[in-house]
Amino acid sequence: MDDEKRMQIVMGIIMAGGNAKAHAVEAITAAKKGDFAEAEKKLEEANQAIVDAHNTQTEMLTAEARGEHTPIDLYMVHAQDHLMTGITFVDLAKEIVEVYKKIVD
């Protein structure tokens, strides 16, 4: 894989992690306002961002299994960090939305 393609993949993972976190924040904000339909929509969008990143990772793992080594550098580590932060934030947002639902009920 050439450097340009690798950087596109890295940036895609960074963006997906950031988008997941942003959608999760929007879900919490909507839940605080009592708009649970919007909160669920934002959580779905967050999940889709994570799925997109996981699909990219799966492609990379498949290529690695075929013997196409992907260099691991600070950019790739940074991308994985963004993704893991996004996943953690989405998981937490799901719980926060559920708490707001119980408070309203």
C-alpha positions in Angstrom: 0.0 0.0 0.0 1.4 3.4 -1.0 1.7 6.3 1.5 -1.1 8.3 0.0 -3.6 5.4 0.2 -2.4 4.6 3.8 -2.9 8.3 4.8 -6.4 8.2 3.3 -7.2 5.2 5.4 -5.7 6.8 8.5 -7.7 10.0 8.0 -10.9 8.0 7.4 -10.5 6.2 10.7 -9.7 9.5 12.5 -12.8 11.1 11.0 -15.0 8.1 11.8 -13.9 8.2 15.4 -14.5 12.0 15.6 -17.9 11.7 14.0 -18.9 8.9 16.3 -18.0 11.1 19.3 -19.7 14.1 17.9 -23.0 12.2 17.2 -22.8 10.8 20.7 -22.6 14.3 22.2 -25.6 15.3 20.1 -27.5 12.3 21.4 -26.8 13.3 25.0 -27.8 16.9 24.2 -31.1 15.7 22.6 -31.8 13.4 25.6 -31.3 16.3 28.0 -34.0 18.1 26.1 -36.3 15.1 26.3 -36.0 14.5 22.5 -35.4 10.7 22.7 -36.2 10.1 19.0 -33.4 12.5 18.0 -31.1 11.0 20.6 -31.7 7.5 19.2 -31.1 8.8 15.6 -27.8 10.4 16.7 -26.8 7.1 18.4 -27.5 5.2 15.2 -25.4 7.7 13.3 -22.6 7.3 15.8 -22.8 3.5 15.5 -22.7 3.8 11.7 -19.5 5.8 11.9 -18.0 3.1 14.1 -19.1 0.4 11.7 -17.5 2.3 8.8 -14.2 2.5 10.7 -14.4 -1.2 11.6 -14.9 -2.1 8.0 -11.8 -0.2 7.1 -9.9 -2.0 9.9 -11.2 -5.4 8.5 -9.9 -4.5 5.1 -6.5 -3.7 6.6 -6.4 -7.0 8.6 -7.4 -9.0 5.5 -4.6 -7.3 3.6 -2.1 -8.0 6.4 -3.2 -11.7 6.4 -2.4 -11.8 2.7 1.1 -10.6 3.5 0.6 -7.0 2.6 2.2 -5.3 5.6 0.8 -2.0 6.8 3.5 0.2 8.5 2.5 1.3 12.0 3.5 4.8 12.6 2.3 7.7 14.9 -0.5 8.5 12.4 -1.9 5.0 12.6 -1.7 5.0 16.4 -3.4 8.3 16.5 -6.2 7.0 14.3 -6.7 4.0 16.5 -6.8 6.3 19.6 -9.5 8.4 18.0 -11.5 5.4 17.1 -11.3 3.8 20.6 -12.2 7.1 22.2 -15.2 7.4 19.9 -16.3 3.9 20.7 -16.0 4.5 24.5 -17.9 7.8 24.2 -20.7 6.2 22.2 -21.0 3.4 24.8 -21.2 6.0 27.6 -23.7 8.1 25.6 -26.0 5.1 25.3 -26.1 4.7 29.0 -26.6 8.4 29.6 -29.5 8.5 27.2 -31.1 5.5 29.1 -30.7 7.4 32.4 -32.4 10.4 31.0 -35.3 8.2 29.7 -35.7 6.7 33.2 -35.7 10.2 34.8 -38.5 11.3 32.5 -40.6 8.2 33.0 
